[in-house]
Amino acid sequence: MNDGAIRQLGVQLWKTLSASVNGEVGKFVELEEIVHFGSQHSIDMQQITELLHWCFQKEYFVKTKRPDGEFGLMLIQAY
């Protein structure tokens, strides 16, 4: 995936996941939302990983422990 495609899809992923938690900073995104985004855009898990890495660099999300002790993806900047 080239840089332009990563940026474009990364913004779409951020927008989609932000909407999935109603733009509430501090809320955790459900894994199903990420998988659904990948299937909608016909992208594989490697490409999803690239997009998430891009989103982490932009500080849209952070990977942190959920209250249940598992790691999750928390929105830290709403779209």
Number of C-alpha atoms within 10 A of each C-alpha: 9 6 9 9 11 19 15 11 18 20 18 15 20 21 15 17 26 24 14 15 17 12 17 16 16 15 18 24 18 14 11 9 14 18 14 11 17 16 12 9 9 9 12 11 12 9 15 19 11 14 23 22 16 20 19 15 11 13 12 22 27 20 13 13 13 13 9 7 8 8 12 19 22 23 23 18 16 17 17
